[in-house]
């Protein structure tokens, strides 16, 4: 019995000794690891800065392709703003313009800037009569980068009988012409360099004086008005590209003027170089074909709106 007890005590002592030895080994392993962790925590963070050459290259890469386009857009915006300011200034100083027009009465087109004189000018025996309905069409050339921007080059206006009231080429001294688009527009360099070509501001004045308070007929007329930097009351616009009657007639959302002329009038236009006078006459003839139905539809819409307001 004593031998058994002695063996148990010896075994316990040997186990305690092995546990002490193991704990020492663990402590010895933990000390360097903890020191390493403390070192990592206390050590300052190292921020890696990109190389300065790379920063310069990256800025150049970011700006390339955007710089030219941005500067061109800014330049064009500045030009359009100057046009608007000039137009506003000319409208406000109409009396001064009238004095200037009177001083240059020898020039027949100087009378167009004043609406009252415009009436007298067109109602004279020498000129076609200025009617309540007029049709307008414009031709454009390409300016700006790769000639993709539109610049006004010709403006034509005809009266209700199709007689030419106004047909002028437009000189644009703000931007050089990159593409004359002759195959479509019919515009050539000699047209814009001729003595009969007028500056944009003058053409803008003349057109405003002619179309003011009149029904204006055109095809996609908003493009022409935007190029002229002019606005016109919506109730006085008759756009052959937007009227629902013509759309349903050809079963197309936006029929082209060429297709409308062929299908409705039985004539072929725009087969080669475009002619703004011919296009204005074609647009007018299409309107006249549906004028009664068109005006009745507009009158019905107007009556409905008036009825809703009175309710």
DRENTORDO-71099 format. One record per residue (C-alpha): x, y, z; chain; residue in one letter. Coordinates in steps of 0.1 Angstrom, whole numbers, plus 5000, padded with zeros to 4 digits. Each point is the difference from the previous one (the first is absolute). Layout:
! residues N
<banu><px>X</px><py>Y</py><pz>Z</pz><mol>A</mol><type>A</type></banu>
...
This chain:
! residues 311
<banu><px>5000</px><py>5000</py><pz>5000</pz><mol>A</mol><type>X</type></banu>
<banu><px>5028</px><py>5024</py><pz>5008</pz><mol>A</mol><type>X</type></banu>
<banu><px>5017</px><py>4991</py><pz>4968</pz><mol>A</mol><type>X</type></banu>
<banu><px>4968</px><py>5010</py><pz>4980</pz><mol>A</mol><type>X</type></banu>
<banu><px>4997</px><py>5033</py><pz>5019</pz><mol>A</mol><type>X</type></banu>
<banu><px>5037</px><py>5007</py><pz>4992</pz><mol>A</mol><type>X</type></banu>
<banu><px>4994</px><py>4993</py><pz>4963</pz><mol>A</mol><type>X</type></banu>
<banu><px>4970</px><py>5024</py><pz>4999</pz><mol>A</mol><type>X</type></banu>
<banu><px>5019</px><py>5028</py><pz>5017</pz><mol>A</mol><type>X</type></banu>
<banu><px>5030</px><py>4995</py><pz>4977</pz><mol>A</mol><type>X</type></banu>
<banu><px>4977</px><py>5001</py><pz>4969</pz><mol>A</mol><type>X</type></banu>
<banu><px>4983</px><py>5032</py><pz>5013</pz><mol>A</mol><type>X</type></banu>
<banu><px>5034</px><py>5016</py><pz>5005</pz><mol>A</mol><type>X</type></banu>
<banu><px>5012</px><py>4990</py><pz>4965</pz><mol>A</mol><type>X</type></banu>
<banu><px>4968</px><py>5015</py><pz>4985</pz><mol>A</mol><type>X</type></banu>
<banu><px>5004</px><py>5033</py><pz>5019</pz><mol>A</mol><type>X</type></banu>
<banu><px>5036</px><py>5001</py><pz>4988</pz><mol>A</mol><type>X</type></banu>
<banu><px>4990</px><py>4995</py><pz>4964</pz><mol>A</mol><type>X</type></banu>
<banu><px>4973</px><py>5027</py><pz>5003</pz><mol>A</mol><type>X</type></banu>
<banu><px>5025</px><py>5025</py><pz>5014</pz><mol>A</mol><type>X</type></banu>
<banu><px>5024</px><py>4992</py><pz>4972</pz><mol>A</mol><type>X</type></banu>
<banu><px>4972</px><py>5005</py><pz>4974</pz><mol>A</mol><type>X</type></banu>
<banu><px>4988</px><py>5033</py><pz>5015</pz><mol>A</mol><type>X</type></banu>
<banu><px>5036</px><py>5013</py><pz>4998</pz><mol>A</mol><type>X</type></banu>
<banu><px>5002</px><py>4991</py><pz>4964</pz><mol>A</mol><type>X</type></banu>
<banu><px>4967</px><py>5018</py><pz>4992</pz><mol>A</mol><type>X</type></banu>
<banu><px>5012</px><py>5031</py><pz>5019</pz><mol>A</mol><type>X</type></banu>
<banu><px>5032</px><py>5000</py><pz>4981</pz><mol>A</mol><type>X</type></banu>
<banu><px>4981</px><py>4999</py><pz>4967</pz><mol>A</mol><type>X</type></banu>
<banu><px>4974</px><py>5026</py><pz>5009</pz><mol>A</mol><type>X</type></banu>
<banu><px>5026</px><py>5026</py><pz>5011</pz><mol>A</mol><type>X</type></banu>
<banu><px>5016</px><py>5006</py><pz>4966</pz><mol>A</mol><type>X</type></banu>
<banu><px>4966</px><py>4998</py><pz>4982</pz><mol>A</mol><type>X</type></banu>
<banu><px>4985</px><py>5026</py><pz>5024</pz><mol>A</mol><type>X</type></banu>
<banu><px>5030</px><py>5022</py><pz>4995</pz><mol>A</mol><type>X</type></banu>
<banu><px>4996</px><py>4997</py><pz>4963</pz><mol>A</mol><type>X</type></banu>
<banu><px>4964</px><py>5010</py><pz>5003</pz><mol>A</mol><type>X</type></banu>
<banu><px>5008</px><py>5029</py><pz>5022</pz><mol>A</mol><type>X</type></banu>
<banu><px>5026</px><py>5011</py><pz>4975</pz><mol>A</mol><type>X</type></banu>
<banu><px>4975</px><py>4998</py><pz>4972</pz><mol>A</mol><type>X</type></banu>
<banu><px>4974</px><py>5020</py><pz>5019</pz><mol>A</mol><type>X</type></banu>
<banu><px>5024</px><py>5027</py><pz>5011</pz><mol>A</mol><type>X</type></banu>
<banu><px>5019</px><py>5003</py><pz>4966</pz><mol>A</mol><type>X</type></banu>
<banu><px>4988</px><py>5030</py><pz>4979</pz><mol>A</mol><type>X</type></banu>
<banu><px>4980</px><py>4993</py><pz>4969</pz><mol>A</mol><type>X</type></banu>
<banu><px>5019</px><py>5005</py><pz>4967</pz><mol>A</mol><type>X</type></banu>
<banu><px>4980</px><py>5018</py><pz>4973</pz><mol>A</mol><type>X</type></banu>
<banu><px>5011</px><py>4992</py><pz>4965</pz><mol>A</mol><type>X</type></banu>
<banu><px>5000</px><py>5031</py><pz>4978</pz><mol>A</mol><type>X</type></banu>
<banu><px>4996</px><py>4996</py><pz>4963</pz><mol>A</mol><type>X</type></banu>
<banu><px>5029</px><py>5012</py><pz>4979</pz><mol>A</mol><type>X</type></banu>
<banu><px>4998</px><py>5036</py><pz>4989</pz><mol>A</mol><type>X</type></banu>
<banu><px>5006</px><py>4991</py><pz>4963</pz><mol>A</mol><type>X</type></banu>
<banu><px>4971</px><py>4976</py><pz>5001</pz><mol>A</mol><type>X</type></banu>
<banu><px>4977</px><py>5028</py><pz>5014</pz><mol>A</mol><type>X</type></banu>
<banu><px>5010</px><py>5023</py><pz>4972</pz><mol>A</mol><type>X</type></banu>
<banu><px>4994</px><py>4973</py><pz>4974</pz><mol>A</mol><type>X</type></banu>
<banu><px>4966</px><py>4991</py><pz>5015</pz><mol>A</mol><type>X</type></banu>
<banu><px>4989</px><py>5036</py><pz>4999</pz><mol>A</mol><type>X</type></banu>
<banu><px>5010</px><py>5003</py><pz>4964</pz><mol>A</mol><type>X</type></banu>
<banu><px>4982</px><py>4968</py><pz>4991</pz><mol>A</mol><type>X</type></banu>
<banu><px>4968</px><py>5012</py><pz>5018</pz><mol>A</mol><type>X</type></banu>
<banu><px>5000</px><py>5033</py><pz>4982</pz><mol>A</mol><type>X</type></banu>
<banu><px>5009</px><py>4987</py><pz>4965</pz><mol>A</mol><type>X</type></banu>
<banu><px>4969</px><py>4998</py><pz>4978</pz><mol>A</mol><type>X</type></banu>
<banu><px>4979</px><py>5021</py><pz>5024</pz><mol>A</mol><type>X</type></banu>
<banu><px>5020</px><py>5033</py><pz>4998</pz><mol>A</mol><type>X</type></banu>
<banu><px>4994</px><py>5008</py><pz>4963</pz><mol>A</mol><type>X</type></banu>
<banu><px>4963</px><py>4991</py><pz>5002</pz><mol>A</mol><type>X</type></banu>
<banu><px>4995</px><py>5020</py><pz>5032</pz><mol>A</mol><type>X</type></banu>
<banu><px>5018</px><py>5031</py><pz>4987</pz><mol>A</mol><type>X</type></banu>
<banu><px>4980</px><py>4998</py><pz>4968</pz><mol>A</mol><type>X</type></banu>
<banu><px>4967</px><py>4997</py><pz>5018</pz><mol>A</mol><type>X</type></banu>
<banu><px>5009</px><py>5029</py><pz>5022</pz><mol>A</mol><type>X</type></banu>
<banu><px>5010</px><py>5021</py><pz>4971</pz><mol>A</mol><type>X</type></banu>
<banu><px>4967</px><py>4992</py><pz>4981</pz><mol>A</mol><type>X</type></banu>
<banu><px>4979</px><py>5007</py><pz>5031</pz><mol>A</mol><type>X</type></banu>
<banu><px>5017</px><py>5034</py><pz>5003</pz><mol>A</mol><type>X</type></banu>
<banu><px>4993</px><py>5007</py><pz>4964</pz><mol>A</mol><type>X</type></banu>
<banu><px>4963</px><py>4991</py><pz>5003</pz><mol>A</mol><type>X</type></banu>
<banu><px>4997</px><py>5022</py><pz>5031</pz><mol>A</mol><type>X</type></banu>
<banu><px>5015</px><py>5029</py><pz>4981</pz><mol>A</mol><type>X</type></banu>
<banu><px>4974</px><py>4995</py><pz>4972</pz><mol>A</mol><type>X</type></banu>
<banu><px>4972</px><py>5001</py><pz>5025</pz><mol>A</mol><type>X</type></banu>
<banu><px>5013</px><py>5031</py><pz>5017</pz><mol>A</mol><type>X</type></banu>
<banu><px>5003</px><py>5017</py><pz>4966</pz><mol>A</mol><type>X</type></banu>
<banu><px>4965</px><py>4990</py><pz>4990</pz><mol>A</mol><type>X</type></banu>
<banu><px>4986</px><py>5013</py><pz>5033</pz><mol>A</mol><type>X</type></banu>
<banu><px>5019</px><py>5033</py><pz>4996</pz><mol>A</mol><type>X</type></banu>
<banu><px>4987</px><py>5004</py><pz>4965</pz><mol>A</mol><type>X</type></banu>
<banu><px>4964</px><py>4993</py><pz>5010</pz><mol>A</mol><type>X</type></banu>
<banu><px>5002</px><py>5025</py><pz>5029</pz><mol>A</mol><type>X</type></banu>
<banu><px>5015</px><py>5027</py><pz>4978</pz><mol>A</mol><type>X</type></banu>
<banu><px>4974</px><py>4997</py><pz>4972</pz><mol>A</mol><type>X</type></banu>
<banu><px>4997</px><py>5038</py><pz>4997</pz><mol>A</mol><type>X</type></banu>
<banu><px>5037</px><py>5003</py><pz>4993</pz><mol>A</mol><type>X</type></banu>
<banu><px>4998</px><py>4973</py><pz>4974</pz><mol>A</mol><type>X</type></banu>
<banu><px>4971</px><py>5018</py><pz>4984</pz><mol>A</mol><type>X</type></banu>
<banu><px>5021</px><py>5031</py><pz>4996</pz><mol>A</mol><type>X</type></banu>
<banu><px>5028</px><py>4979</py><pz>4985</pz><mol>A</mol><type>X</type></banu>
<banu><px>4975</px><py>4983</py><pz>4976</pz><mol>A</mol><type>X</type></banu>
<banu><px>4987</px><py>5034</py><pz>4989</pz><mol>A</mol><type>X</type></banu>
<banu><px>5035</px><py>5012</py><pz>4993</pz><mol>A</mol><type>X</type></banu>
<banu><px>5006</px><py>4971</py><pz>4978</pz><mol>A</mol><type>X</type></banu>
<banu><px>4967</px><py>4998</py><pz>4982</pz><mol>A</mol><type>X</type></banu>
<banu><px>5017</px><py>4995</py><pz>4967</pz><mol>A</mol><type>X</type></banu>
<banu><px>5005</px><py>4964</py><pz>5010</pz><mol>A</mol><type>X</type></banu>
<banu><px>4968</px><py>4982</py><pz>4996</pz><mol>A</mol><type>X</type></banu>
<banu><px>5008</px><py>4975</py><pz>5028</pz><mol>A</mol><type>X</type></banu>
<banu><px>5007</px><py>5026</py><pz>5026</pz><mol>A</mol><type>X</type></banu>
<banu><px>4963</px><py>5005</py><pz>5004</pz><mol>A</mol><type>X</type></banu>
<banu><px>4994</px><py>4964</py><pz>5013</pz><mol>A</mol><type>X</type></banu>
<banu><px>5013</px><py>5006</py><pz>5035</pz><mol>A</mol><type>X</type></banu>
<banu><px>4969</px><py>5020</py><pz>5010</pz><mol>A</mol><type>X</type></banu>
<banu><px>4967</px><py>4981</py><pz>5000</pz><mol>A</mol><type>X</type></banu>
<banu><px>4979</px><py>5030</py><pz>4989</pz><mol>A</mol><type>X</type></banu>
<banu><px>5023</px><py>5008</py><pz>4971</pz><mol>A</mol><type>X</type></banu>
<banu><px>5001</px><py>4963</py><pz>4991</pz><mol>A</mol><type>X</type></banu>
<banu><px>4962</px><py>5002</py><pz>4994</pz><mol>A</mol><type>X</type></banu>
<banu><px>5004</px><py>5030</py><pz>4978</pz><mol>A</mol><type>X</type></banu>
<banu><px>5030</px><py>4985</py><pz>4982</pz><mol>A</mol><type>X</type></banu>
<banu><px>4983</px><py>4967</py><pz>4991</pz><mol>A</mol><type>X</type></banu>
<banu><px>4967</px><py>5016</py><pz>4992</pz><mol>A</mol><type>X</type></banu>
<banu><px>5015</px><py>5022</py><pz>4974</pz><mol>A</mol><type>X</type></banu>
<banu><px>4995</px><py>4993</py><pz>4963</pz><mol>A</mol><type>X</type></banu>
<banu><px>5036</px><py>4988</py><pz>4995</pz><mol>A</mol><type>X</type></banu>
<banu><px>5000</px><py>4973</py><pz>5026</pz><mol>A</mol><type>X</type></banu>
<banu><px>4979</px><py>4969</py><pz>5007</pz><mol>A</mol><type>X</type></banu>
<banu><px>4972</px><py>5005</py><pz>5026</pz><mol>A</mol><type>X</type></banu>
<banu><px>5008</px><py>4991</py><pz>5036</pz><mol>A</mol><type>X</type></banu>
<banu><px>4972</px><py>4976</py><pz>5009</pz><mol>A</mol><type>X</type></banu>
<banu><px>4986</px><py>4987</py><pz>5033</pz><mol>A</mol><type>X</type></banu>
<banu><px>5017</px><py>4966</py><pz>4994</pz><mol>A</mol><type>X</type></banu>
<banu><px>5037</px><py>4997</py><pz>4991</pz><mol>A</mol><type>X</type></banu>
<banu><px>5023</px><py>4970</py><pz>4995</pz><mol>A</mol><type>X</type></banu>
<banu><px>5036</px><py>4999</py><pz>5010</pz><mol>A</mol><type>X</type></banu>
<banu><px>5029</px><py>4977</py><pz>4993</pz><mol>A</mol><type>X</type></banu>
<banu><px>5038</px><py>5001</py><pz>5007</pz><mol>A</mol><type>X</type></banu>
<banu><px>5032</px><py>4984</py><pz>4987</pz><mol>A</mol><type>X</type></banu>
<banu><px>5030</px><py>4994</py><pz>5022</pz><mol>A</mol><type>X</type></banu>
<banu><px>5038</px><py>4995</py><pz>4997</pz><mol>A</mol><type>X</type></banu>
<banu><px>5023</px><py>4982</py><pz>5024</pz><mol>A</mol><type>X</type></banu>
<banu><px>5022</px><py>5018</py><pz>5025</pz><mol>A</mol><type>X</type></banu>
<banu><px>5020</px><py>4991</py><pz>5031</pz><mol>A</mol><type>X</type></banu>
<banu><px>5018</px><py>4967</py><pz>5006</pz><mol>A</mol><type>X</type></banu>
<banu><px>4998</px><py>4978</py><pz>4969</pz><mol>A</mol><type>X</type></banu>
<banu><px>4972</px><py>5023</py><pz>4987</pz><mol>A</mol><type>X</type></banu>
<banu><px>4973</px><py>4982</py><pz>5020</pz><mol>A</mol><type>X</type></banu>
<banu><px>4985</px><py>5032</py><pz>5014</pz><mol>A</mol><type>X</type></banu>
<banu><px>4973</px><py>5018</py><pz>4980</pz><mol>A</mol><type>X</type></banu>
<banu><px>5004</px><py>5036</py><pz>4989</pz><mol>A</mol><type>X</type></banu>
<banu><px>4973</px><py>5019</py><pz>4981</pz><mol>A</mol><type>X</type></banu>
<banu><px>5009</px><py>5006</py><pz>4964</pz><mol>A</mol><type>X</type></banu>
<banu><px>4967</px><py>5009</py><pz>4981</pz><mol>A</mol><type>X</type></banu>
<banu><px>4965</px><py>5011</py><pz>5011</pz><mol>A</mol><type>X</type></banu>
<banu><px>4970</px><py>4999</py><pz>4976</pz><mol>A</mol><type>X</type></banu>
<banu><px>4965</px><py>5012</py><pz>5007</pz><mol>A</mol><type>X</type></banu>
<banu><px>4970</px><py>4998</py><pz>4977</pz><mol>A</mol><type>X</type></banu>
<banu><px>4965</px><py>5014</py><pz>5003</pz><mol>A</mol><type>X</type></banu>
<banu><px>4967</px><py>4981</py><pz>4998</pz><mol>A</mol><type>X</type></banu>
<banu><px>5001</px><py>5001</py><pz>4962</pz><mol>A</mol><type>X</type></banu>
<banu><px>5036</px><py>4986</py><pz>5000</pz><mol>A</mol><type>X</type></banu>
<banu><px>5016</px><py>5033</py><pz>4989</pz><mol>A</mol><type>X</type></banu>
<banu><px>5034</px><py>5006</py><pz>5014</pz><mol>A</mol><type>X</type></banu>
<banu><px>5000</px><py>5026</py><pz>5028</pz><mol>A</mol><type>X</type></banu>
<banu><px>5035</px><py>4995</py><pz>5012</pz><mol>A</mol><type>X</type></banu>
<banu><px>5030</px><py>4980</py><pz>4988</pz><mol>A</mol><type>X</type></banu>
<banu><px>5034</px><py>5008</py><pz>5014</pz><mol>A</mol><type>X</type></banu>
<banu><px>5033</px><py>4984</py><pz>5006</pz><mol>A</mol><type>X</type></banu>
<banu><px>5015</px><py>5005</py><pz>5035</pz><mol>A</mol><type>X</type></banu>
<banu><px>5036</px><py>5010</py><pz>5007</pz><mol>A</mol><type>X</type></banu>
<banu><px>5014</px><py>4984</py><pz>5032</pz><mol>A</mol><type>X</type></banu>
<banu><px>5032</px><py>5018</py><pz>5010</pz><mol>A</mol><type>X</type></banu>
<banu><px>5000</px><py>4984</py><pz>5034</pz><mol>A</mol><type>X</type></banu>
<banu><px>5010</px><py>4965</py><pz>4990</pz><mol>A</mol><type>X</type></banu>
<banu><px>5018</px><py>4988</py><pz>4968</pz><mol>A</mol><type>X</type></banu>
<banu><px>4980</px><py>4976</py><pz>4978</pz><mol>A</mol><type>X</type></banu>
<banu><px>5014</px><py>4965</py><pz>5001</pz><mol>A</mol><type>X</type></banu>
<banu><px>4975</px><py>4982</py><pz>4978</pz><mol>A</mol><type>X</type></banu>
<banu><px>4977</px><py>5018</py><pz>4975</pz><mol>A</mol><type>X</type></banu>
<banu><px>4980</px><py>4968</py><pz>4996</pz><mol>A</mol><type>X</type></banu>
<banu><px>4994</px><py>5010</py><pz>4964</pz><mol>A</mol><type>X</type></banu>
<banu><px>4985</px><py>4966</py><pz>4989</pz><mol>A</mol><type>X</type></banu>
<banu><px>4972</px><py>5006</py><pz>5025</pz><mol>A</mol><type>X</type></banu>
<banu><px>4998</px><py>5037</py><pz>5008</pz><mol>A</mol><type>X</type></banu>
<banu><px>5009</px><py>5013</py><pz>4965</pz><mol>A</mol><type>X</type></banu>
<banu><px>5022</px><py>5026</py><pz>5017</pz><mol>A</mol><type>X</type></banu>
<banu><px>5033</px><py>5009</py><pz>4984</pz><mol>A</mol><type>X</type></banu>
<banu><px>5028</px><py>5024</py><pz>5012</pz><mol>A</mol><type>X</type></banu>
<banu><px>4991</px><py>5027</py><pz>4975</pz><mol>A</mol><type>X</type></banu>
<banu><px>4965</px><py>5002</py><pz>5014</pz><mol>A</mol><type>X</type></banu>
<banu><px>5012</px><py>5010</py><pz>5035</pz><mol>A</mol><type>X</type></banu>
<banu><px>5027</px><py>5023</py><pz>4985</pz><mol>A</mol><type>X</type></banu>
<banu><px>4977</px><py>5019</py><pz>4977</pz><mol>A</mol><type>X</type></banu>
<banu><px>4991</px><py>5036</py><pz>5006</pz><mol>A</mol><type>X</type></banu>
<banu><px>4963</px><py>4991</py><pz>5004</pz><mol>A</mol><type>X</type></banu>
<banu><px>5007</px><py>4977</py><pz>5030</pz><mol>A</mol><type>X</type></banu>
<banu><px>4990</px><py>5017</py><pz>5033</pz><mol>A</mol><type>X</type></banu>
<banu><px>5013</px><py>4997</py><pz>5035</pz><mol>A</mol><type>X</type></banu>
<banu><px>4982</px><py>4977</py><pz>5024</pz><mol>A</mol><type>X</type></banu>
<banu><px>4986</px><py>5029</py><pz>5022</pz><mol>A</mol><type>X</type></banu>
<banu><px>4985</px><py>5017</py><pz>4970</pz><mol>A</mol><type>X</type></banu>
<banu><px>4983</px><py>4968</py><pz>4987</pz><mol>A</mol><type>X</type></banu>
<banu><px>4987</px><py>4993</py><pz>5035</pz><mol>A</mol><type>X</type></banu>
<banu><px>4984</px><py>5035</py><pz>5001</pz><mol>A</mol><type>X</type></banu>
<banu><px>4984</px><py>4996</py><pz>4965</pz><mol>A</mol><type>X</type></banu>
<banu><px>4986</px><py>4965</py><pz>5008</pz><mol>A</mol><type>X</type></banu>
<banu><px>4985</px><py>5012</py><pz>5033</pz><mol>A</mol><type>X</type></banu>
<banu><px>4983</px><py>5030</py><pz>4983</pz><mol>A</mol><type>X</type></banu>
<banu><px>4985</px><py>4978</py><pz>4973</pz><mol>A</mol><type>X</type></banu>
<banu><px>4987</px><py>4971</py><pz>5021</pz><mol>A</mol><type>X</type></banu>
<banu><px>4988</px><py>5021</py><pz>5030</pz><mol>A</mol><type>X</type></banu>
<banu><px>4963</px><py>4994</py><pz>5008</pz><mol>A</mol><type>X</type></banu>
<banu><px>4996</px><py>4977</py><pz>4970</pz><mol>A</mol><type>X</type></banu>
<banu><px>4993</px><py>4963</py><pz>4996</pz><mol>A</mol><type>X</type></banu>
<banu><px>5034</px><py>4984</py><pz>4993</pz><mol>A</mol><type>X</type></banu>
<banu><px>5001</px><py>4968</py><pz>4980</pz><mol>A</mol><type>X</type></banu>
<banu><px>5031</px><py>4977</py><pz>4998</pz><mol>A</mol><type>X</type></banu>
<banu><px>5013</px><py>4965</py><pz>5003</pz><mol>A</mol><type>X</type></banu>
<banu><px>5018</px><py>4993</py><pz>5033</pz><mol>A</mol><type>X</type></banu>
<banu><px>4998</px><py>5038</py><pz>5004</pz><mol>A</mol><type>X</type></banu>
<banu><px>5016</px><py>4999</py><pz>5035</pz><mol>A</mol><type>X</type></banu>
<banu><px>5034</px><py>4993</py><pz>4984</pz><mol>A</mol><type>X</type></banu>
<banu><px>4998</px><py>5031</py><pz>4978</pz><mol>A</mol><type>X</type></banu>
<banu><px>4988</px><py>5022</py><pz>5029</pz><mol>A</mol><type>X</type></banu>
<banu><px>5027</px><py>4987</py><pz>5023</pz><mol>A</mol><type>X</type></banu>
<banu><px>5026</px><py>5009</py><pz>4973</pz><mol>A</mol><type>X</type></banu>
<banu><px>4985</px><py>5035</py><pz>4997</pz><mol>A</mol><type>X</type></banu>
<banu><px>4999</px><py>5004</py><pz>5038</pz><mol>A</mol><type>X</type></banu>
<banu><px>4964</px><py>5010</py><pz>4997</pz><mol>A</mol><type>X</type></banu>
<banu><px>4968</px><py>4988</py><pz>5017</pz><mol>A</mol><type>X</type></banu>
<banu><px>4964</px><py>5000</py><pz>4986</pz><mol>A</mol><type>X</type></banu>
<banu><px>4967</px><py>4994</py><pz>5018</pz><mol>A</mol><type>X</type></banu>
<banu><px>4991</px><py>4964</py><pz>4999</pz><mol>A</mol><type>X</type></banu>
<banu><px>4964</px><py>5007</py><pz>4990</pz><mol>A</mol><type>X</type></banu>
<banu><px>5013</px><py>5016</py><pz>4968</pz><mol>A</mol><type>X</type></banu>
<banu><px>5023</px><py>4971</py><pz>4989</pz><mol>A</mol><type>X</type></banu>
<banu><px>4989</px><py>4974</py><pz>4975</pz><mol>A</mol><type>X</type></banu>
<banu><px>5027</px><py>4973</py><pz>4999</pz><mol>A</mol><type>X</type></banu>
<banu><px>4995</px><py>4974</py><pz>4973</pz><mol>A</mol><type>X</type></banu>
<banu><px>5023</px><py>4976</py><pz>5018</pz><mol>A</mol><type>X</type></banu>
<banu><px>4979</px><py>4999</py><pz>5031</pz><mol>A</mol><type>X</type></banu>
<banu><px>4963</px><py>5003</py><pz>4991</pz><mol>A</mol><type>X</type></banu>
<banu><px>4982</px><py>4968</py><pz>5008</pz><mol>A</mol><type>X</type></banu>
<banu><px>4979</px><py>5001</py><pz>4968</pz><mol>A</mol><type>X</type></banu>
<banu><px>5031</px><py>4997</py><pz>4979</pz><mol>A</mol><type>X</type></banu>
<banu><px>5016</px><py>4974</py><pz>5022</pz><mol>A</mol><type>X</type></banu>
<banu><px>4970</px><py>4978</py><pz>4998</pz><mol>A</mol><type>X</type></banu>
<banu><px>4997</px><py>5005</py><pz>4963</pz><mol>A</mol><type>X</type></banu>
<banu><px>5035</px><py>4985</py><pz>4994</pz><mol>A</mol><type>X</type></banu>
<banu><px>4999</px><py>4977</py><pz>5031</pz><mol>A</mol><type>X</type></banu>
<banu><px>5033</px><py>5015</py><pz>5011</pz><mol>A</mol><type>X</type></banu>
<banu><px>5010</px><py>5018</py><pz>5032</pz><mol>A</mol><type>X</type></banu>
<banu><px>5020</px><py>5027</py><pz>4983</pz><mol>A</mol><type>X</type></banu>
<banu><px>4996</px><py>5000</py><pz>4962</pz><mol>A</mol><type>X</type></banu>
<banu><px>5026</px><py>5017</py><pz>4979</pz><mol>A</mol><type>X</type></banu>
<banu><px>4991</px><py>5030</py><pz>4978</pz><mol>A</mol><type>X</type></banu>
<banu><px>5012</px><py>4981</py><pz>4970</pz><mol>A</mol><type>X</type></banu>
<banu><px>4976</px><py>4971</py><pz>5007</pz><mol>A</mol><type>X</type></banu>
<banu><px>4971</px><py>5023</py><pz>5008</pz><mol>A</mol><type>X</type></banu>
<banu><px>5005</px><py>5019</py><pz>4967</pz><mol>A</mol><type>X</type></banu>
<banu><px>5002</px><py>4967</py><pz>4980</pz><mol>A</mol><type>X</type></banu>
<banu><px>4970</px><py>4984</py><pz>5017</pz><mol>A</mol><type>X</type></banu>
<banu><px>4976</px><py>5030</py><pz>5004</pz><mol>A</mol><type>X</type></banu>
<banu><px>5010</px><py>5024</py><pz>4973</pz><mol>A</mol><type>X</type></banu>
<banu><px>5013</px><py>4975</py><pz>4975</pz><mol>A</mol><type>X</type></banu>
<banu><px>5032</px><py>5020</py><pz>4994</pz><mol>A</mol><type>X</type></banu>
<banu><px>5037</px><py>4991</py><pz>5005</pz><mol>A</mol><type>X</type></banu>
<banu><px>5022</px><py>5023</py><pz>5020</pz><mol>A</mol><type>X</type></banu>
<banu><px>5034</px><py>4997</py><pz>5017</pz><mol>A</mol><type>X</type></banu>
<banu><px>5013</px><py>4975</py><pz>4974</pz><mol>A</mol><type>X</type></banu>
<banu><px>5033</px><py>5018</py><pz>4998</pz><mol>A</mol><type>X</type></banu>
<banu><px>5011</px><py>5033</py><pz>5016</pz><mol>A</mol><type>X</type></banu>
<banu><px>4972</px><py>5015</py><pz>5022</pz><mol>A</mol><type>X</type></banu>
<banu><px>4984</px><py>5034</py><pz>4992</pz><mol>A</mol><type>X</type></banu>
<banu><px>4986</px><py>5018</py><pz>5029</pz><mol>A</mol><type>X</type></banu>
<banu><px>4975</px><py>5019</py><pz>4978</pz><mol>A</mol><type>X</type></banu>
<banu><px>4987</px><py>4967</py><pz>4985</pz><mol>A</mol><type>X</type></banu>
<banu><px>4998</px><py>4984</py><pz>5034</pz><mol>A</mol><type>X</type></banu>
<banu><px>4981</px><py>5029</py><pz>5015</pz><mol>A</mol><type>X</type></banu>
<banu><px>4975</px><py>4999</py><pz>4971</pz><mol>A</mol><type>X</type></banu>
<banu><px>4995</px><py>4963</py><pz>5004</pz><mol>A</mol><type>X</type></banu>
<banu><px>4994</px><py>5004</py><pz>5037</pz><mol>A</mol><type>X</type></banu>
<banu><px>4975</px><py>5027</py><pz>4993</pz><mol>A</mol><type>X</type></banu>
<banu><px>4981</px><py>4979</py><pz>4974</pz><mol>A</mol><type>X</type></banu>
<banu><px>4997</px><py>4971</py><pz>5025</pz><mol>A</mol><type>X</type></banu>
<banu><px>4986</px><py>5023</py><pz>5026</pz><mol>A</mol><type>X</type></banu>
<banu><px>4975</px><py>5015</py><pz>4975</pz><mol>A</mol><type>X</type></banu>
<banu><px>4989</px><py>4965</py><pz>4991</pz><mol>A</mol><type>X</type></banu>
<banu><px>4989</px><py>4993</py><pz>5036</pz><mol>A</mol><type>X</type></banu>
<banu><px>4996</px><py>5036</py><pz>5012</pz><mol>A</mol><type>X</type></banu>
<banu><px>4962</px><py>4997</py><pz>5007</pz><mol>A</mol><type>X</type></banu>
<banu><px>5003</px><py>4968</py><pz>5020</pz><mol>A</mol><type>X</type></banu>
<banu><px>5031</px><py>5012</py><pz>5017</pz><mol>A</mol><type>X</type></banu>
<banu><px>4985</px><py>5033</py><pz>5012</pz><mol>A</mol><type>X</type></banu>
<banu><px>4967</px><py>4983</py><pz>5011</pz><mol>A</mol><type>X</type></banu>
<banu><px>5020</px><py>4976</py><pz>5021</pz><mol>A</mol><type>X</type></banu>
<banu><px>5019</px><py>5028</py><pz>5017</pz><mol>A</mol><type>X</type></banu>
<banu><px>4968</px><py>5020</py><pz>5005</pz><mol>A</mol><type>X</type></banu>
<banu><px>4984</px><py>4970</py><pz>5017</pz><mol>A</mol><type>X</type></banu>
<banu><px>5030</px><py>4996</py><pz>5023</pz><mol>A</mol><type>X</type></banu>
<banu><px>4999</px><py>5037</py><pz>5009</pz><mol>A</mol><type>X</type></banu>
<banu><px>4962</px><py>4998</py><pz>5007</pz><mol>A</mol><type>X</type></banu>
<banu><px>5006</px><py>4971</py><pz>5024</pz><mol>A</mol><type>X</type></banu>
<banu><px>5027</px><py>5018</py><pz>5018</pz><mol>A</mol><type>X</type></banu>
<banu><px>4978</px><py>5031</py><pz>5004</pz><mol>A</mol><type>X</type></banu>
<banu><px>4971</px><py>4978</py><pz>5013</pz><mol>A</mol><type>X</type></banu>
<banu><px>5023</px><py>4984</py><pz>5026</pz><mol>A</mol><type>X</type></banu>
<banu><px>5011</px><py>5035</py><pz>5012</pz><mol>A</mol><type>X</type></banu>
<banu><px>4964</px><py>5012</py><pz>5005</pz><mol>A</mol><type>X</type></banu>
<banu><px>4990</px><py>4969</py><pz>5020</pz><mol>A</mol><type>X</type></banu>
